[in-house]
Amino acid sequence: MNKAIRIINILTLVFLVSCDNSSDVIFHKSHEASRQNAPFSDVVETSDLMFLTGQIGRDHNKGTLVEGGIKNETNQVIENIKAVLQHHNLELDDVVKCTVILKDINDFAAFNEIYVQYFTNKPARTTFAAGGLAGNASIEIDVIAAK
């Protein structure tokens, strides 16, 4: 698990370092007012890719994690991703890579049942389980989208 995370981080770093000019990298704050002071960028934009921060199943209107289990959380996570993409004039069909972190790998089949309904283009994907996620979430997904 840690090896996979390190590999993803190294590949992301190599990509960002290989950009032609650091002025081509734009760090976007969240479009959500409640997340304006987050200690990370909501999206990092390069000349041809958008790297989105991981999303959990938090209903941003209510400020709470959705109830009902992994399927409901997965729906909310992907709706959150859609909202960020739409804010940047993109859609789920522009996603080329997903990283999925599950709190419990036994949730894989239930998560995947929802995931395949949204990601019909079948972007590349890495899925693994971790001991705990932010906000007591059961799932977190981050994506890379092509512009």
Biotite code that builds the C-alpha atoms (Angstrom):
import biotite.structure as struc

atoms = struc.array([
    struc.Atom([0.000, 0.000, 0.000], chain_id="A", res_id=1, res_name="MET", atom_name="CA", element="C"),
    struc.Atom([2.666, 2.531, 1.008], chain_id="A", res_id=2, res_name="ASN", atom_name="CA", element="C"),
    struc.Atom([4.722, 1.493, -2.016], chain_id="A", res_id=3, res_name="LYS", atom_name="CA", element="C"),
    struc.Atom([1.802, 2.290, -4.339], chain_id="A", res_id=4, res_name="ALA", atom_name="CA", element="C"),
    struc.Atom([1.336, 5.705, -2.743], chain_id="A", res_id=5, res_name="ILE", atom_name="CA", element="C"),
    struc.Atom([5.057, 6.459, -3.069], chain_id="A", res_id=6, res_name="ARG", atom_name="CA", element="C"),
    struc.Atom([5.059, 5.429, -6.738], chain_id="A", res_id=7, res_name="ILE", atom_name="CA", element="C"),
    struc.Atom([2.045, 7.646, -7.491], chain_id="A", res_id=8, res_name="ILE", atom_name="CA", element="C"),
    struc.Atom([3.648, 10.577, -5.664], chain_id="A", res_id=9, res_name="ASN", atom_name="CA", element="C"),
    struc.Atom([6.960, 10.085, -7.483], chain_id="A", res_id=10, res_name="ILE", atom_name="CA", element="C"),
    struc.Atom([5.248, 9.898, -10.890], chain_id="A", res_id=11, res_name="LEU", atom_name="CA", element="C"),
    struc.Atom([3.231, 13.022, -10.131], chain_id="A", res_id=12, res_name="THR", atom_name="CA", element="C"),
    struc.Atom([6.351, 14.862, -8.987], chain_id="A", res_id=13, res_name="LEU", atom_name="CA", element="C"),
    struc.Atom([8.306, 13.777, -12.081], chain_id="A", res_id=14, res_name="VAL", atom_name="CA", element="C"),
    struc.Atom([5.488, 15.014, -14.286], chain_id="A", res_id=15, res_name="PHE", atom_name="CA", element="C"),
    struc.Atom([5.234, 18.358, -12.546], chain_id="A", res_id=16, res_name="LEU", atom_name="CA", element="C"),
    struc.Atom([9.010, 18.858, -12.615], chain_id="A", res_id=17, res_name="VAL", atom_name="CA", element="C"),
    struc.Atom([9.093, 18.014, -16.326], chain_id="A", res_id=18, res_name="SER", atom_name="CA", element="C"),
    struc.Atom([6.687, 20.833, -17.241], chain_id="A", res_id=19, res_name="CYS", atom_name="CA", element="C"),
    struc.Atom([8.302, 23.333, -19.617], chain_id="A", res_id=20, res_name="ASP", atom_name="CA", element="C"),
    struc.Atom([7.964, 26.299, -17.306], chain_id="A", res_id=21, res_name="ASN", atom_name="CA", element="C"),
    struc.Atom([6.816, 26.635, -13.695], chain_id="A", res_id=22, res_name="SER", atom_name="CA", element="C"),
    struc.Atom([4.553, 29.522, -14.757], chain_id="A", res_id=23, res_name="SER", atom_name="CA", element="C"),
    struc.Atom([2.523, 26.893, -16.650], chain_id="A", res_id=24, res_name="ASP", atom_name="CA", element="C"),
    struc.Atom([1.427, 25.397, -13.332], chain_id="A", res_id=25, res_name="VAL", atom_name="CA", element="C"),
    struc.Atom([-1.630, 27.026, -11.751], chain_id="A", res_id=26, res_name="ILE", atom_name="CA", element="C"),
    struc.Atom([-2.765, 26.238, -8.216], chain_id="A", res_id=27, res_name="PHE", atom_name="CA", element="C"),
    struc.Atom([-6.536, 26.720, -7.878], chain_id="A", res_id=28, res_name="HIS", atom_name="CA", element="C"),
    struc.Atom([-8.363, 27.315, -4.604], chain_id="A", res_id=29, res_name="LYS", atom_name="CA", element="C"),
    struc.Atom([-11.649, 25.525, -4.084], chain_id="A", res_id=30, res_name="SER", atom_name="CA", element="C"),
    struc.Atom([-14.846, 26.833, -5.618], chain_id="A", res_id=31, res_name="HIS", atom_name="CA", element="C"),
    struc.Atom([-16.491, 25.899, -2.286], chain_id="A", res_id=32, res_name="GLU", atom_name="CA", element="C"),
    struc.Atom([-16.500, 28.877, 0.093], chain_id="A", res_id=33, res_name="ALA", atom_name="CA", element="C"),
    struc.Atom([-15.992, 26.625, 3.127], chain_id="A", res_id=34, res_name="SER", atom_name="CA", element="C"),
    struc.Atom([-12.767, 25.219, 1.631], chain_id="A", res_id=35, res_name="ARG", atom_name="CA", element="C"),
    struc.Atom([-11.087, 28.499, 0.599], chain_id="A", res_id=36, res_name="GLN", atom_name="CA", element="C"),
    struc.Atom([-8.524, 28.295, 3.404], chain_id="A", res_id=37, res_name="ASN", atom_name="CA", element="C"),
    struc.Atom([-7.645, 24.613, 2.957], chain_id="A", res_id=38, res_name="ALA", atom_name="CA", element="C"),
    struc.Atom([-3.898, 23.883, 3.222], chain_id="A", res_id=39, res_name="PRO", atom_name="CA", element="C"),
    struc.Atom([-3.876, 22.405, -0.292], chain_id="A", res_id=40, res_name="PHE", atom_name="CA", element="C"),
    struc.Atom([-5.024, 23.312, -3.784], chain_id="A", res_id=41, res_name="SER", atom_name="CA", element="C"),
    struc.Atom([-8.366, 22.013, -4.988], chain_id="A", res_id=42, res_name="ASP", atom_name="CA", element="C"),
    struc.Atom([-6.917, 21.623, -8.485], chain_id="A", res_id=43, res_name="VAL", atom_name="CA", element="C"),
    struc.Atom([-3.422, 21.938, -9.904], chain_id="A", res_id=44, res_name="VAL", atom_name="CA", element="C"),
    struc.Atom([-3.465, 22.801, -13.595], chain_id="A", res_id=45, res_name="GLU", atom_name="CA", element="C"),
    struc.Atom([-0.702, 22.224, -16.123], chain_id="A", res_id=46, res_name="THR", atom_name="CA", element="C"),
    struc.Atom([-0.759, 22.940, -19.829], chain_id="A", res_id=47, res_name="SER", atom_name="CA", element="C"),
    struc.Atom([-2.752, 19.790, -20.579], chain_id="A", res_id=48, res_name="ASP", atom_name="CA", element="C"),
    struc.Atom([-3.777, 18.141, -17.297], chain_id="A", res_id=49, res_name="LEU", atom_name="CA", element="C"),
    struc.Atom([-5.824, 18.918, -14.197], chain_id="A", res_id=50, res_name="MET", atom_name="CA", element="C"),
    struc.Atom([-4.890, 17.182, -10.917], chain_id="A", res_id=51, res_name="PHE", atom_name="CA", element="C"),
    struc.Atom([-7.858, 17.200, -8.533], chain_id="A", res_id=52, res_name="LEU", atom_name="CA", element="C"),
    struc.Atom([-7.522, 16.880, -4.772], chain_id="A", res_id=53, res_name="THR", atom_name="CA", element="C"),
    struc.Atom([-9.088, 13.753, -3.318], chain_id="A", res_id=54, res_name="GLY", atom_name="CA", element="C"),
    struc.Atom([-12.787, 13.917, -2.530], chain_id="A", res_id=55, res_name="GLN", atom_name="CA", element="C"),
    struc.Atom([-14.690, 12.106, 0.194], chain_id="A", res_id=56, res_name="ILE", atom_name="CA", element="C"),
    struc.Atom([-18.444, 11.575, 0.480], chain_id="A", res_id=57, res_name="GLY", atom_name="CA", element="C"),
    struc.Atom([-19.100, 14.885, 2.209], chain_id="A", res_id=58, res_name="ARG", atom_name="CA", element="C"),
    struc.Atom([-22.225, 16.734, 1.213], chain_id="A", res_id=59, res_name="ASP", atom_name="CA", element="C"),
    struc.Atom([-20.732, 20.218, 0.861], chain_id="A", res_id=60, res_name="HIS", atom_name="CA", element="C"),
    struc.Atom([-24.136, 21.879, 1.302], chain_id="A", res_id=61, res_name="ASN", atom_name="CA", element="C"),
    struc.Atom([-24.658, 20.231, 4.688], chain_id="A", res_id=62, res_name="LYS", atom_name="CA", element="C"),
    struc.Atom([-20.999, 19.893, 5.689], chain_id="A", res_id=63, res_name="GLY", atom_name="CA", element="C"),
    struc.Atom([-21.429, 16.276, 6.737], chain_id="A", res_id=64, res_name="THR", atom_name="CA", element="C"),
    struc.Atom([-20.535, 12.852, 5.422], chain_id="A", res_id=65, res_name="LEU", atom_name="CA", element="C"),
    struc.Atom([-23.499, 11.250, 3.658], chain_id="A", res_id=66, res_name="VAL", atom_name="CA", element="C"),
    struc.Atom([-25.095, 8.319, 5.439], chain_id="A", res_id=67, res_name="GLU", atom_name="CA", element="C"),
    struc.Atom([-26.053, 4.952, 4.017], chain_id="A", res_id=68, res_name="GLY", atom_name="CA", element="C"),
    struc.Atom([-22.787, 3.135, 3.441], chain_id="A", res_id=69, res_name="GLY", atom_name="CA", element="C"),
    struc.Atom([-20.199, 2.777, 0.716], chain_id="A", res_id=70, res_name="ILE", atom_name="CA", element="C"),
    struc.Atom([-22.607, 3.071, -2.232], chain_id="A", res_id=71, res_name="LYS", atom_name="CA", element="C"),
    struc.Atom([-24.012, 6.390, -1.037], chain_id="A", res_id=72, res_name="ASN", atom_name="CA", element="C"),
    struc.Atom([-20.537, 7.689, -0.206], chain_id="A", res_id=73, res_name="GLU", atom_name="CA", element="C"),
    struc.Atom([-19.249, 6.631, -3.629], chain_id="A", res_id=74, res_name="THR", atom_name="CA", element="C"),
    struc.Atom([-22.122, 8.467, -5.338], chain_id="A", res_id=75, res_name="ASN", atom_name="CA", element="C"),
    struc.Atom([-21.377, 11.609, -3.315], chain_id="A", res_id=76, res_name="GLN", atom_name="CA", element="C"),
    struc.Atom([-17.624, 11.403, -3.950], chain_id="A", res_id=77, res_name="VAL", atom_name="CA", element="C"),
    struc.Atom([-18.164, 11.227, -7.696], chain_id="A", res_id=78, res_name="ILE", atom_name="CA", element="C"),
    struc.Atom([-20.762, 14.009, -7.616], chain_id="A", res_id=79, res_name="GLU", atom_name="CA", element="C"),
    struc.Atom([-18.177, 16.137, -5.765], chain_id="A", res_id=80, res_name="ASN", atom_name="CA", element="C"),
    struc.Atom([-15.596, 15.324, -8.453], chain_id="A", res_id=81, res_name="ILE", atom_name="CA", element="C"),
    struc.Atom([-18.124, 16.233, -11.160], chain_id="A", res_id=82, res_name="LYS", atom_name="CA", element="C"),
    struc.Atom([-18.741, 19.603, -9.483], chain_id="A", res_id=83, res_name="ALA", atom_name="CA", element="C"),
    struc.Atom([-15.023, 20.436, -9.423], chain_id="A", res_id=84, res_name="VAL", atom_name="CA", element="C"),
    struc.Atom([-14.581, 19.325, -13.029], chain_id="A", res_id=85, res_name="LEU", atom_name="CA", element="C"),
    struc.Atom([-17.606, 21.365, -14.155], chain_id="A", res_id=86, res_name="GLN", atom_name="CA", element="C"),
    struc.Atom([-16.217, 24.423, -12.381], chain_id="A", res_id=87, res_name="HIS", atom_name="CA", element="C"),
    struc.Atom([-13.190, 24.062, -14.687], chain_id="A", res_id=88, res_name="HIS", atom_name="CA", element="C"),
    struc.Atom([-15.292, 23.319, -17.802], chain_id="A", res_id=89, res_name="ASN", atom_name="CA", element="C"),
    struc.Atom([-14.512, 19.598, -17.761], chain_id="A", res_id=90, res_name="LEU", atom_name="CA", element="C"),
    struc.Atom([-16.542, 16.434, -17.232], chain_id="A", res_id=91, res_name="GLU", atom_name="CA", element="C"),
    struc.Atom([-16.065, 12.852, -16.099], chain_id="A", res_id=92, res_name="LEU", atom_name="CA", element="C"),
    struc.Atom([-15.291, 11.781, -19.687], chain_id="A", res_id=93, res_name="ASP", atom_name="CA", element="C"),
    struc.Atom([-12.126, 13.924, -19.451], chain_id="A", res_id=94, res_name="ASP", atom_name="CA", element="C"),
    struc.Atom([-10.771, 11.861, -16.536], chain_id="A", res_id=95, res_name="VAL", atom_name="CA", element="C"),
    struc.Atom([-7.754, 9.766, -17.530], chain_id="A", res_id=96, res_name="VAL", atom_name="CA", element="C"),
    struc.Atom([-6.676, 8.425, -14.104], chain_id="A", res_id=97, res_name="LYS", atom_name="CA", element="C"),
    struc.Atom([-8.413, 7.669, -10.797], chain_id="A", res_id=98, res_name="CYS", atom_name="CA", element="C"),
    struc.Atom([-6.850, 6.767, -7.481], chain_id="A", res_id=99, res_name="THR", atom_name="CA", element="C"),
    struc.Atom([-9.339, 5.135, -5.135], chain_id="A", res_id=100, res_name="VAL", atom_name="CA", element="C"),
    struc.Atom([-8.675, 4.600, -1.440], chain_id="A", res_id=101, res_name="ILE", atom_name="CA", element="C"),
    struc.Atom([-11.109, 2.405, 0.454], chain_id="A", res_id=102, res_name="LEU", atom_name="CA", element="C"),
    struc.Atom([-11.256, 2.155, 4.222], chain_id="A", res_id=103, res_name="LYS", atom_name="CA", element="C"),
    struc.Atom([-12.190, -1.529, 3.837], chain_id="A", res_id=104, res_name="ASP", atom_name="CA", element="C"),
    struc.Atom([-11.172, -3.541, 0.771], chain_id="A", res_id=105, res_name="ILE", atom_name="CA", element="C"),
    struc.Atom([-14.263, -5.685, 1.349], chain_id="A", res_id=106, res_name="ASN", atom_name="CA", element="C"),
    struc.Atom([-16.257, -2.682, 0.042], chain_id="A", res_id=107, res_name="ASP", atom_name="CA", element="C"),
    struc.Atom([-14.632, -3.069, -3.378], chain_id="A", res_id=108, res_name="PHE", atom_name="CA", element="C"),
    struc.Atom([-17.544, -4.792, -5.167], chain_id="A", res_id=109, res_name="ALA", atom_name="CA", element="C"),
    struc.Atom([-20.154, -2.344, -3.811], chain_id="A", res_id=110, res_name="ALA", atom_name="CA", element="C"),
    struc.Atom([-17.957, 0.665, -4.666], chain_id="A", res_id=111, res_name="PHE", atom_name="CA", element="C"),
    struc.Atom([-17.240, -0.688, -8.157], chain_id="A", res_id=112, res_name="ASN", atom_name="CA", element="C"),
    struc.Atom([-20.958, -1.175, -8.841], chain_id="A", res_id=113, res_name="GLU", atom_name="CA", element="C"),
    struc.Atom([-21.437, 2.598, -8.538], chain_id="A", res_id=114, res_name="ILE", atom_name="CA", element="C"),
    struc.Atom([-18.078, 3.609, -10.083], chain_id="A", res_id=115, res_name="TYR", atom_name="CA", element="C"),
    struc.Atom([-18.746, 1.869, -13.428], chain_id="A", res_id=116, res_name="VAL", atom_name="CA", element="C"),
    struc.Atom([-21.997, 3.811, -13.835], chain_id="A", res_id=117, res_name="GLN", atom_name="CA", element="C"),
    struc.Atom([-20.072, 7.105, -13.850], chain_id="A", res_id=118, res_name="TYR", atom_name="CA", element="C"),
    struc.Atom([-16.739, 6.286, -15.497], chain_id="A", res_id=119, res_name="PHE", atom_name="CA", element="C"),
    struc.Atom([-17.930, 4.726, -18.742], chain_id="A", res_id=120, res_name="THR", atom_name="CA", element="C"),
    struc.Atom([-14.678, 5.630, -20.559], chain_id="A", res_id=121, res_name="ASN", atom_name="CA", element="C"),
    struc.Atom([-12.788, 3.373, -18.137], chain_id="A", res_id=122, res_name="LYS", atom_name="CA", element="C"),
    struc.Atom([-9.878, 5.639, -17.123], chain_id="A", res_id=123, res_name="PRO", atom_name="CA", element="C"),
    struc.Atom([-6.754, 4.059, -15.671], chain_id="A", res_id=124, res_name="ALA", atom_name="CA", element="C"),
    struc.Atom([-7.295, 3.285, -11.995], chain_id="A", res_id=125, res_name="ARG", atom_name="CA", element="C"),
    struc.Atom([-5.423, 2.332, -8.847], chain_id="A", res_id=126, res_name="THR", atom_name="CA", element="C"),
    struc.Atom([-7.463, 1.026, -5.911], chain_id="A", res_id=127, res_name="THR", atom_name="CA", element="C"),
    struc.Atom([-6.206, 0.109, -2.444], chain_id="A", res_id=128, res_name="PHE", atom_name="CA", element="C"),
    struc.Atom([-7.318, 0.074, 1.176], chain_id="A", res_id=129, res_name="ALA", atom_name="CA", element="C"),
    struc.Atom([-5.991, 2.228, 4.010], chain_id="A", res_id=130, res_name="ALA", atom_name="CA", element="C"),
    struc.Atom([-6.443, 2.003, 7.760], chain_id="A", res_id=131, res_name="GLY", atom_name="CA", element="C"),
    struc.Atom([-8.302, 5.305, 8.055], chain_id="A", res_id=132, res_name="GLY", atom_name="CA", element="C"),
    struc.Atom([-9.415, 8.220, 5.916], chain_id="A", res_id=133, res_name="LEU", atom_name="CA", element="C"),
    struc.Atom([-10.051, 11.900, 6.644], chain_id="A", res_id=134, res_name="ALA", atom_name="CA", element="C"),
    struc.Atom([-13.452, 12.725, 8.079], chain_id="A", res_id=135, res_name="GLY", atom_name="CA", element="C"),
    struc.Atom([-14.046, 9.062, 8.963], chain_id="A", res_id=136, res_name="ASN", atom_name="CA", element="C"),
    struc.Atom([-14.876, 8.474, 5.288], chain_id="A", res_id=137, res_name="ALA", atom_name="CA", element="C"),
    struc.Atom([-15.142, 5.005, 3.768], chain_id="A", res_id=138, res_name="SER", atom_name="CA", element="C"),
    struc.Atom([-13.742, 6.128, 0.406], chain_id="A", res_id=139, res_name="ILE", atom_name="CA", element="C"),
    struc.Atom([-11.610, 8.853, -1.155], chain_id="A", res_id=140, res_name="GLU", atom_name="CA", element="C"),
    struc.Atom([-11.018, 9.335, -4.876], chain_id="A", res_id=141, res_name="ILE", atom_name="CA", element="C"),
    struc.Atom([-8.662, 11.699, -6.635], chain_id="A", res_id=142, res_name="ASP", atom_name="CA", element="C"),
    struc.Atom([-8.498, 12.092, -10.390], chain_id="A", res_id=143, res_name="VAL", atom_name="CA", element="C"),
    struc.Atom([-6.376, 13.463, -13.189], chain_id="A", res_id=144, res_name="ILE", atom_name="CA", element="C"),
    struc.Atom([-8.273, 14.941, -16.131], chain_id="A", res_id=145, res_name="ALA", atom_name="CA", element="C"),
    struc.Atom([-7.067, 15.910, -19.592], chain_id="A", res_id=146, res_name="ALA", atom_name="CA", element="C"),
    struc.Atom([-7.972, 19.408, -20.776], chain_id="A", res_id=147, res_name="LYS", atom_name="CA", element="C"),
])
